[in-house]
Amino acid sequence: MTNNQENKKYKRIIETTSQHPRLNYSAPALEELFHYLDTLDHYTLPEGDISIVFLSDSALAKLHDDFMQDPSPTDVITFPGDKCMHFAGEICVSVDCAERVASDHGSTFAQELTLYLVHGWLHLCGYNDINNEDRLKMRDAERDVLKHISNIPTFSLKDEA
C-alpha cells in the first residue's frame, strides 16, 4: 500500500490558530483542504498532525529572525514535525503579506493565503526553495496542486476598528 493510499484512510488532525486580529476563516474548510491534499498522488507528507498559524507580518518576521537569523518579513515559514510525536509539522503564514500582495499577483486574498498554505504543505512534503532549481520545482508543484483544488477556503478580513 502506498503512503497516499494509507493517508486516504487516515484523516490527520489539522489544528488552526489565528493570532491575526482581523482574520476570519473556517477551520472545517481548512481541514477539508488538507485532507484533500493528502489524497493527491505524487506528493508524500509525513504522517502526523499539522498545525497552521495565521500571523501578522511583524510576528512572522520575528519567527524568521529567531529561527533563521533573518529579520525580514516573509510570507510563510514551515517547521518540520516529529514523527515520534505523530506531528507532521507547522505552517505559519502572514495574513498581512497576503493582503498586501494578492492584487499584485492577480489573485484574491483567499487565493493568496491558499497559495501560502500549499507552499507550506509542499515544504512538509520535502520541497525546498533555497536555490533557483529548487524554486522552479516548488513553483511547478504549487501550480500542479492549485489546479486540483476546486474549493478555495473562504478567508476574509474584518474592518479595522
Backbone as a printed PyTorch tensor [residue, N CA C, xyz], in Angstrom:
tensor([[[  0.8520,  -1.1720,   0.0000],
         [  0.0000,   0.0000,   0.0000],
         [  0.9040,   1.2430,   0.0000]],

        [[  0.6140,   2.2040,  -0.8920],
         [  1.4270,   3.4210,  -0.9430],
         [  1.0540,   4.3600,   0.1930]],

        [[  1.9460,   5.3090,   0.4580],
         [  1.7010,   6.2760,   1.5280],
         [  0.4200,   7.0650,   1.2700]],

        [[  0.1690,   7.4730,   0.0160],
         [ -1.0500,   8.2230,  -0.2850],
         [ -2.2980,   7.3820,  -0.0460]],

        [[ -2.2260,   6.0890,  -0.3360],
         [ -3.3700,   5.2270,  -0.0650],
         [ -3.6080,   5.1180,   1.4380]],

        [[ -2.5170,   5.0310,   2.2110],
         [ -2.6580,   4.9980,   3.6590],
         [ -3.2560,   6.3090,   4.1580]],

        [[ -2.7950,   7.4420,   3.6040],
         [ -3.2970,   8.7490,   4.0230],
         [ -4.7790,   8.9050,   3.7260]],

        [[ -5.2630,   8.2630,   2.6550],
         [ -6.6760,   8.3680,   2.3100],
         [ -7.5380,   7.7480,   3.4090]],

        [[ -6.9950,   6.7540,   4.0970],
         [ -7.7300,   6.1130,   5.1740],
         [ -7.6250,   6.9110,   6.4690]],

        [[ -6.5280,   7.6090,   6.6440],
         [ -6.2680,   8.3430,   7.8820],
         [ -6.5480,   9.8190,   7.6850]],

        [[ -7.3680,  10.3890,   8.5150],
         [ -7.6000,  11.8320,   8.4710],
         [ -6.8310,  12.4520,   9.6220]],

        [[ -5.7430,  13.1020,   9.2480],
         [ -4.9110,  13.7410,  10.2650],
         [ -5.6470,  14.9110,  10.8970]],

        [[ -5.2580,  15.2650,  12.0940],
         [ -5.8110,  16.4330,  12.7660],
         [ -5.1340,  17.6690,  12.1880]],

        [[ -5.9410,  18.6430,  11.8380],
         [ -5.4470,  19.9310,  11.3500],
         [ -5.8540,  20.9560,  12.4040]],

        [[ -4.8730,  21.4510,  13.1340],
         [ -5.1540,  22.4340,  14.1820],
         [ -4.8320,  23.8190,  13.6440]],

        [[ -5.8010,  24.7100,  13.7320],
         [ -5.6040,  26.0670,  13.2330],
         [ -5.6960,  27.0740,  14.3650]],

        [[ -4.8350,  28.0790,  14.2680],
         [ -4.8180,  29.1640,  15.2450],
         [ -4.6180,  30.4610,  14.4900]],

        [[ -5.4060,  31.4540,  14.8340],
         [ -5.1730,  32.7770,  14.2550],
         [ -4.7390,  33.7200,  15.3640]],

        [[ -3.5650,  34.2810,  15.1690],
         [ -3.0800,  35.3290,  16.0570],
         [ -3.1860,  36.6800,  15.3600]],

        [[ -3.9140,  36.6720,  14.2410],
         [ -4.1470,  37.9060,  13.4950],
         [ -5.5310,  38.4250,  13.8860]],

        [[ -5.6110,  39.6610,  14.3850],
         [ -6.8750,  40.1510,  14.9410],
         [ -7.9990,  40.3720,  13.9340]],

        [[ -7.6870,  40.4310,  12.6390],
         [ -8.7230,  40.7450,  11.6510],
         [ -9.1560,  39.5550,  10.8020]],

        [[ -8.5000,  38.4260,  10.9340],
         [ -8.7700,  37.3000,  10.0370],
         [-10.0150,  36.5180,  10.4410]],

        [[-10.8620,  36.2660,   9.4460],
         [-11.9990,  35.3470,   9.5660],
         [-11.7330,  34.1650,   8.6430]],

        [[-11.9890,  32.9500,   9.1380],
         [-11.8100,  31.7580,   8.3090],
         [-12.6150,  30.6170,   8.9150]],

        [[-12.7610,  29.5700,   8.1470],
         [-13.4760,  28.3840,   8.5930],
         [-12.4700,  27.2610,   8.8430]],

        [[-12.3260,  26.8580,  10.0930],
         [-11.4280,  25.7490,  10.4190],
         [-11.8510,  24.4550,   9.6960]],

        [[-13.1560,  24.1410,   9.6310],
         [-13.5490,  22.9320,   8.8960],
         [-13.1610,  22.9860,   7.4090]],

        [[-13.2220,  24.1690,   6.7960],
         [-12.8180,  24.2870,   5.3860],
         [-11.3230,  24.0330,   5.2260]],

        [[-10.5340,  24.4790,   6.1890],
         [ -9.0940,  24.2080,   6.1310],
         [ -8.8080,  22.7200,   6.3290]],

        [[ -9.5260,  22.0920,   7.2390],
         [ -9.3780,  20.6510,   7.4280],
         [ -9.7040,  19.9250,   6.1340]],

        [[-10.7820,  20.3270,   5.4880],
         [-11.1790,  19.7090,   4.2250],
         [-10.0900,  19.8830,   3.1670]],

        [[ -9.5220,  21.0770,   3.0870],
         [ -8.4420,  21.3260,   2.1220],
         [ -7.2710,  20.3880,   2.3700]],

        [[ -6.8090,  20.2940,   3.6050],
         [ -5.6330,  19.4690,   3.8880],
         [ -5.9310,  17.9850,   3.7700]],

        [[ -7.1350,  17.5730,   4.0900],
         [ -7.4910,  16.1650,   3.8740],
         [ -7.5230,  15.8630,   2.3790]],

        [[ -7.9650,  16.8160,   1.5790],
         [ -7.9310,  16.6340,   0.1400],
         [ -6.4840,  16.5580,  -0.3580]],

        [[ -5.6210,  17.4410,   0.1300],
         [ -4.2160,  17.4250,  -0.2990],
         [ -3.5770,  16.0690,  -0.0210]],

        [[ -3.9770,  15.4310,   1.0730],
         [ -3.4430,  14.1080,   1.4030],
         [ -3.7750,  13.0590,   0.3440]],

        [[ -4.7900,  13.2870,  -0.4540],
         [ -5.1850,  12.2930,  -1.4610],
         [ -4.4450,  12.4570,  -2.7810]],

        [[ -3.7270,  13.5640,  -2.9490],
         [ -3.0590,  13.8110,  -4.2250],
         [ -1.8930,  12.8530,  -4.4280]],

        [[ -1.8350,  12.2730,  -5.6210],
         [ -0.7050,  11.4200,  -5.9710],
         [  0.5210,  12.2940,  -6.1940]],

        [[  1.6820,  11.7070,  -6.1460],
         [  2.9750,  12.3600,  -6.4080],
         [  3.4670,  13.2150,  -5.2500]],

        [[  2.7260,  13.3010,  -4.1600],
         [  3.1570,  14.1030,  -3.0150],
         [  3.0320,  13.2430,  -1.7660]],

        [[  4.0790,  13.2300,  -0.9720],
         [  4.0800,  12.4100,   0.2220],
         [  4.3910,  13.2870,   1.4300]],

        [[  3.4230,  13.4200,   2.2750],
         [  3.5740,  14.1820,   3.5040],
         [  3.8220,  13.1980,   4.6390]],

        [[  4.7330,  13.5250,   5.5470],
         [  4.9400,  12.6230,   6.6900],
         [  3.6370,  12.4200,   7.4640]],

        [[  3.5340,  11.2750,   8.1000],
         [  2.3730,  11.0090,   8.9420],
         [  2.3620,  11.9920,  10.0970]],

        [[  1.1910,  12.2190,  10.6190],
         [  1.0580,  13.0660,  11.7960],
         [  0.1800,  14.2690,  11.5330]],

        [[ -0.0900,  14.9660,  12.5910],
         [ -0.9860,  16.1120,  12.5400],
         [ -0.2510,  17.3540,  12.0420]],

        [[ -1.0290,  18.3470,  11.6480],
         [ -0.4780,  19.6050,  11.1310],
         [ -1.0500,  20.7520,  11.9430]],

        [[ -0.1920,  21.7080,  12.2440],
         [ -0.6060,  22.9430,  12.9010],
         [ -0.4680,  24.0810,  11.8920]],

        [[ -1.4890,  24.9200,  11.8280],
         [ -1.4700,  26.0910,  10.9480],
         [ -1.6680,  27.3190,  11.8310]],

        [[ -0.7860,  28.3080,  11.6640],
         [ -0.8750,  29.5220,  12.4630],
         [ -0.8950,  30.7220,  11.5240]],

        [[ -1.8940,  31.5640,  11.6870],
         [ -2.0090,  32.7950,  10.9100],
         [ -1.4630,  33.9430,  11.7560]],

        [[ -0.5170,  34.6880,  11.1900],
         [  0.1940,  35.7240,  11.9290],
         [  0.2180,  37.0430,  11.1800]],

        [[  0.6250,  38.0800,  11.8810],
         [  0.8890,  39.3800,  11.2580],
         [  2.2880,  39.3590,  10.6540]],

        [[  2.5810,  40.3410,   9.8190],
         [  3.9360,  40.4640,   9.2660],
         [  4.9770,  40.5110,  10.3700]],

        [[  4.7350,  41.3400,  11.3870],
         [  5.7480,  41.5200,  12.4380],
         [  5.9760,  40.2310,  13.2310]],

        [[  4.9190,  39.4960,  13.5200],
         [  5.0660,  38.2400,  14.2650],
         [  5.8170,  37.1930,  13.4430]],

        [[  5.5200,  37.1110,  12.1400],
         [  6.2230,  36.1390,  11.3040],
         [  7.6730,  36.5650,  11.0830]],

        [[  7.9290,  37.8710,  10.9640],
         [  9.3000,  38.3610,  10.8270],
         [ 10.1150,  38.0140,  12.0730]],

        [[  9.4800,  38.0620,  13.2500],
         [ 10.1860,  37.6960,  14.4800],
         [ 10.5550,  36.2150,  14.4630]],

        [[  9.6330,  35.3580,  14.0370],
         [  9.9600,  33.9280,  13.9000],
         [ 11.0790,  33.7260,  12.8890]],

        [[ 11.0070,  34.4520,  11.7870],
         [ 12.0210,  34.3750,  10.7340],
         [ 13.3950,  34.7080,  11.3140]],

        [[ 13.4420,  35.7350,  12.1470],
         [ 14.6950,  36.1400,  12.7890],
         [ 15.1290,  35.1140,  13.8330]],

        [[ 14.2060,  34.7100,  14.6940],
         [ 14.5400,  33.7910,  15.7800],
         [ 15.0480,  32.4410,  15.2860]],

        [[ 14.4410,  31.9170,  14.2150],
         [ 14.7830,  30.5680,  13.7720],
         [ 15.6770,  30.5130,  12.5360]],

        [[ 15.7250,  31.6090,  11.7730],
         [ 16.5120,  31.5880,  10.5360],
         [ 17.4950,  32.7500,  10.4470]],

        [[ 17.5960,  33.4910,  11.5370],
         [ 18.5100,  34.6270,  11.6260],
         [ 18.3340,  35.6030,  10.4630]],

        [[ 17.0930,  35.8200,  10.0730],
         [ 16.7520,  36.7570,   9.0060],
         [ 15.5280,  37.5450,   9.4680]],

        [[ 15.7080,  38.8190,   9.8370],
         [ 14.5910,  39.5920,  10.3930],
         [ 13.6080,  40.1440,   9.3600]],

        [[ 13.8210,  39.8460,   8.0920],
         [ 12.9380,  40.4070,   7.0650],
         [ 11.5750,  39.7230,   7.0780]],

        [[ 10.5470,  40.4670,   6.6650],
         [  9.2200,  39.8510,   6.5590],
         [  9.2290,  38.7620,   5.4830]],

        [[  8.3510,  37.8000,   5.6400],
         [  8.2160,  36.7210,   4.6570],
         [  6.7500,  36.3040,   4.6080]],

        [[  6.4010,  35.4610,   3.6670],
         [  5.0030,  35.0540,   3.5140],
         [  4.6420,  33.7920,   4.2780]],

        [[  5.5560,  32.8430,   4.3320],
         [  5.2730,  31.5690,   5.0060],
         [  6.5720,  30.9670,   5.5380]],

        [[  6.4720,  30.3750,   6.7110],
         [  7.5750,  29.6070,   7.2910],
         [  6.9960,  28.2610,   7.7020]],

        [[  7.7270,  27.2060,   7.3940],
         [  7.2790,  25.8590,   7.7320],
         [  8.2990,  25.2080,   8.6510]],

        [[  7.7930,  24.6130,   9.7020],
         [  8.6390,  23.8950,  10.6440],
         [  8.3170,  22.4110,  10.5350]],

        [[  9.3210,  21.5860,  10.2610],
         [  9.0680,  20.1460,  10.1890],
         [  8.6530,  19.6120,  11.5540]],

        [[  7.9300,  18.5270,  11.5170],
         [  7.4260,  17.9390,  12.7460],
         [  8.3460,  16.8860,  13.3140]],

        [[  7.7790,  16.0460,  14.1290],
         [  8.4980,  14.9710,  14.8060],
         [  7.6540,  13.7100,  14.6740]],

        [[  8.1580,  12.7640,  13.9020],
         [  7.4130,  11.5270,  13.6510],
         [  7.0740,  10.7960,  14.9530]],

        [[  7.9930,  10.8300,  15.9090],
         [  7.7550,  10.1510,  17.1960],
         [  6.5800,  10.7630,  17.9500]],

        [[  6.3120,  12.0270,  17.6930],
         [  5.2010,  12.7120,  18.3650],
         [  3.9450,  12.7360,  17.4900]],

        [[  3.9850,  12.0180,  16.3610],
         [  2.8750,  11.9700,  15.4080],
         [  2.4850,  13.3930,  14.9700]],

        [[  3.5250,  14.1660,  14.6290],
         [  3.3450,  15.5630,  14.2350],
         [  4.0830,  15.7950,  12.9260]],

        [[  3.3290,  16.1100,  11.8600],
         [  3.9340,  16.3120,  10.5410],
         [  4.6320,  17.6650,  10.4350]],

        [[  4.1180,  18.6770,  11.1190],
         [  4.7750,  19.9780,  11.0850],
         [  3.8110,  21.1280,  11.2740]],

        [[  4.3890,  22.3330,  11.2120],
         [  3.6200,  23.5510,  11.4190],
         [  3.8600,  24.5070,  10.2580]],

        [[  2.7710,  25.1170,   9.7980],
         [  2.8230,  26.1030,   8.7160],
         [  2.3760,  27.4410,   9.2990]],

        [[  3.2660,  28.4240,   9.2430],
         [  2.9740,  29.7650,   9.7480],
         [  2.8910,  30.7170,   8.5630]],

        [[  1.7770,  31.4270,   8.4300],
         [  1.5980,  32.3040,   7.2720],
         [  1.2890,  33.7340,   7.7010]],

        [[  1.7310,  34.6640,   6.8590],
         [  1.4770,  36.0800,   7.1000],
         [  0.1970,  36.5150,   6.4070]],

        [[ -0.7910,  36.8540,   7.1980],
         [ -2.0540,  37.3740,   6.6800],
         [ -1.8110,  38.7340,   6.0180]],

        [[ -0.9730,  39.5550,   6.6510],
         [ -0.6780,  40.8910,   6.1190],
         [ -0.0310,  40.8180,   4.7450]],

        [[  0.8920,  39.8880,   4.5650],
         [  1.5570,  39.7410,   3.2660],
         [  0.5400,  39.3540,   2.1990]],

        [[ -0.3400,  38.4120,   2.5170],
         [ -1.3560,  38.0000,   1.5460],
         [ -2.2580,  39.1620,   1.1810]],

        [[ -2.6330,  39.9490,   2.1660],
         [ -3.4870,  41.1070,   1.9080],
         [ -2.7680,  42.1090,   1.0030]],

        [[ -1.4940,  42.3220,   1.2720],
         [ -0.7110,  43.3250,   0.5550],
         [ -0.4200,  42.9350,  -0.8980]],

        [[ -0.1210,  41.6530,  -1.1530],
         [  0.3650,  41.2750,  -2.4880],
         [ -0.6510,  40.5580,  -3.3740]],

        [[ -1.8010,  40.2040,  -2.8530],
         [ -2.7720,  39.4390,  -3.6420],
         [ -3.0860,  40.1080,  -4.9760]],

        [[ -3.4300,  41.3730,  -4.9470],
         [ -3.7980,  42.0390,  -6.2070],
         [ -2.6030,  42.1470,  -7.1510]],

        [[ -1.3920,  42.3060,  -6.6060],
         [ -0.1840,  42.3400,  -7.4500],
         [  0.0170,  41.0220,  -8.1890]],

        [[ -0.4130,  39.9220,  -7.5730],
         [ -0.2790,  38.5980,  -8.1740],
         [ -1.4980,  38.2040,  -9.0000]],

        [[ -2.4670,  39.1120,  -9.1090],
         [ -3.6730,  38.8090,  -9.8740],
         [ -4.5580,  37.7910,  -9.1910]],

        [[ -4.5270,  37.7630,  -7.8750],
         [ -5.3320,  36.7880,  -7.1470],
         [ -6.1440,  37.4930,  -6.0630]],

        [[ -7.0600,  36.7470,  -5.4960],
         [ -7.8320,  37.2570,  -4.3720],
         [ -7.0450,  36.9950,  -3.0880]],

        [[ -7.4780,  37.6220,  -2.0210],
         [ -6.8810,  37.3930,  -0.7080],
         [ -6.9470,  35.9050,  -0.3490]],

        [[ -8.0880,  35.2690,  -0.5640],
         [ -8.2600,  33.8440,  -0.2490],
         [ -7.3430,  32.9740,  -1.0980]],

        [[ -7.2090,  33.2960,  -2.3700],
         [ -6.3040,  32.5270,  -3.2360],
         [ -4.8520,  32.6670,  -2.7820]],

        [[ -4.4640,  33.8710,  -2.3910],
         [ -3.0850,  34.1010,  -1.9510],
         [ -2.7910,  33.3350,  -0.6630]],

        [[ -3.7020,  33.3900,   0.3000],
         [ -3.4930,  32.6250,   1.5390],
         [ -3.4570,  31.1290,   1.2590]],

        [[ -4.2940,  30.6660,   0.3490],
         [ -4.2860,  29.2450,  -0.0090],
         [ -2.9580,  28.8700,  -0.6480]],

        [[ -2.4220,  29.7410,  -1.4990],
         [ -1.0920,  29.5010,  -2.0790],
         [ -0.0620,  29.3280,  -0.9640]],

        [[ -0.0930,  30.1940,   0.0480],
         [  0.8690,  30.0960,   1.1520],
         [  0.7120,  28.7660,   1.8980]],

        [[ -0.5310,  28.3370,   2.0880],
         [ -0.7700,  27.0590,   2.7670],
         [ -0.2400,  25.8960,   1.9340]],

        [[ -0.4830,  25.9450,   0.6290],
         [  0.0310,  24.9010,  -0.2680],
         [  1.5560,  24.9200,  -0.2680]],

        [[  2.1400,  26.1000,  -0.3070],
         [  3.5950,  26.2340,  -0.2780],
         [  4.1600,  25.5820,   0.9920]],

        [[  3.5550,  25.8830,   2.1260],
         [  3.9980,  25.2820,   3.3810],
         [  3.8190,  23.7770,   3.3820]],

        [[  2.7000,  23.3120,   2.8450],
         [  2.4330,  21.8760,   2.7570],
         [  3.4900,  21.1960,   1.8890]],

        [[  3.8600,  21.8450,   0.7850],
         [  4.9010,  21.2800,  -0.0830],
         [  6.2510,  21.2160,   0.6300]],

        [[  6.5450,  22.2040,   1.4640],
         [  7.7680,  22.1170,   2.2810],
         [  7.7170,  20.8670,   3.1500]],

        [[  6.5670,  20.5960,   3.7600],
         [  6.4370,  19.4040,   4.5930],
         [  6.5700,  18.1270,   3.7700]],

        [[  6.2440,  18.2180,   2.4810],
         [  6.3980,  17.0770,   1.5640],
         [  7.8430,  16.9190,   1.0830]],

        [[  8.7150,  17.8360,   1.4770],
         [ 10.1220,  17.7180,   1.1080],
         [ 10.6050,  18.6940,   0.0560]],

        [[  9.7360,  19.5550,  -0.4440],
         [ 10.1520,  20.5520,  -1.4280],
         [ 10.8750,  21.6950,  -0.7270]],

        [[ 11.8390,  22.2730,  -1.4440],
         [ 12.5800,  23.4130,  -0.9380],
         [ 12.5690,  24.5200,  -1.9640]],

        [[ 12.9790,  25.6940,  -1.5460],
         [ 13.0920,  26.8120,  -2.4820],
         [ 14.3260,  27.6580,  -2.1600]],

        [[ 15.3940,  26.9730,  -1.7580],
         [ 16.6360,  27.6460,  -1.3850],
         [ 17.3790,  28.1570,  -2.6170]],

        [[ 17.5250,  27.3110,  -3.6190],
         [ 18.2420,  27.7350,  -4.8370],
         [ 17.2710,  27.8170,  -6.0130]],

        [[ 17.7420,  28.3370,  -7.1260],
         [ 16.8670,  28.5480,  -8.2930],
         [ 16.2470,  27.2650,  -8.8100]],

        [[ 17.0220,  26.1860,  -8.8880],
         [ 16.4920,  24.9190,  -9.3840],
         [ 15.3640,  24.4030,  -8.4890]],

        [[ 15.6000,  24.4380,  -7.1740],
         [ 14.5610,  24.0020,  -6.2330],
         [ 13.3480,  24.9220,  -6.2790]],

        [[ 13.5910,  26.2200,  -6.4370],
         [ 12.4920,  27.1960,  -6.5000],
         [ 11.5930,  26.9160,  -7.7060]],

        [[ 12.2010,  26.5740,  -8.8450],
         [ 11.4120,  26.2410, -10.0370],
         [ 10.5670,  24.9850,  -9.8070]],

        [[ 11.1440,  23.9880,  -9.1510],
         [ 10.3910,  22.7650,  -8.8410],
         [  9.2330,  23.0800,  -7.8880]],

        [[  9.4900,  23.9530,  -6.9220],
         [  8.4470,  24.3470,  -5.9690],
         [  7.3100,  25.0540,  -6.7050]],

        [[  7.6390,  25.9900,  -7.5910],
         [  6.6010,  26.7320,  -8.3380],
         [  5.7810,  25.7850,  -9.2170]],

        [[  6.4490,  24.8280,  -9.8630],
         [  5.7300,  23.8340, -10.6730],
         [  4.7780,  23.0170,  -9.8060]],

        [[  5.2610,  22.6060,  -8.6450],
         [  4.4200,  21.8180,  -7.7400],
         [  3.2480,  22.6510,  -7.2280]],

        [[  3.4980,  23.9240,  -6.9030],
         [  2.4060,  24.8020,  -6.4570],
         [  1.3180,  24.8810,  -7.5310]],

        [[  1.7280,  25.1260,  -8.7750],
         [  0.7410,  25.2090,  -9.8730],
         [ -0.0220,  23.8950, -10.0200]],

        [[  0.6960,  22.7790,  -9.9250],
         [  0.0600,  21.4740, -10.0670],
         [ -0.9750,  21.2490,  -8.9680]],

        [[ -0.5990,  21.5240,  -7.7280],
         [ -1.5200,  21.3060,  -6.6070],
         [ -2.7110,  22.2530,  -6.7030]],

        [[ -2.4460,  23.5260,  -6.9610],
         [ -3.5310,  24.5120,  -7.0050],
         [ -4.5600,  24.2060,  -8.0900]],

        [[ -4.1250,  23.6310,  -9.2140],
         [ -5.0940,  23.3290, -10.2770],
         [ -6.0530,  22.2140,  -9.8710]],

        [[ -5.6990,  21.4460,  -8.8410],
         [ -6.5710,  20.3710,  -8.3660],
         [ -7.5540,  20.8250,  -7.2910]],

        [[ -7.3460,  22.0070,  -6.7510],
         [ -8.1990,  22.4820,  -5.6600],
         [ -9.4160,  23.1960,  -6.2400]],

        [[-10.5770,  22.6130,  -6.0410],
         [-11.7940,  23.2270,  -6.5780],
         [-12.4820,  24.1310,  -5.5530]],

        [[-12.2410,  23.8820,  -4.2700],
         [-12.8740,  24.6870,  -3.2260],
         [-11.8110,  25.4300,  -2.4250]],

        [[-11.5420,  26.6620,  -2.8360],
         [-10.6210,  27.5070,  -2.0870],
         [-11.3080,  27.8760,  -0.7700]],

        [[-10.6300,  27.7020,   0.3630],
         [-11.2570,  28.1130,   1.6330],
         [-11.5930,  29.6030,   1.6080]],

        [[-12.6250,  29.9540,   2.3430],
         [-13.0370,  31.3520,   2.4370],
         [-12.2330,  32.0250,   3.5440]],

        [[-11.5730,  33.1040,   3.1810],
         [-10.8670,  33.9380,   4.1400],
         [-11.3520,  35.3520,   3.9430]],

        [[-11.4970,  36.0890,   5.0190],
         [-11.8370,  37.4930,   4.9080],
         [-11.1990,  38.2460,   6.0610]],

        [[-11.1980,  39.5580,   5.9240],
         [-10.6320,  40.4190,   6.9510],
         [-11.7040,  41.3210,   7.5250]],

        [[-11.7460,  41.4130,   8.8390],
         [-12.6470,  42.3550,   9.4970],
         [-12.1140,  43.7600,   9.2390]],

        [[-13.0220,  44.7050,   9.2000],
         [-12.6020,  46.1100,   9.0680],
         [-11.8310,  46.4990,  10.3140]],

        [[-10.8380,  47.3690,  10.0950],
         [-10.0650,  47.8610,  11.2270],
         [-10.9490,  48.7690,  12.0780]],

        [[-10.8040,  48.6480,  13.3630],
         [-11.6330,  49.4520,  14.2810],
         [-11.1480,  50.8930,  14.3560]]])
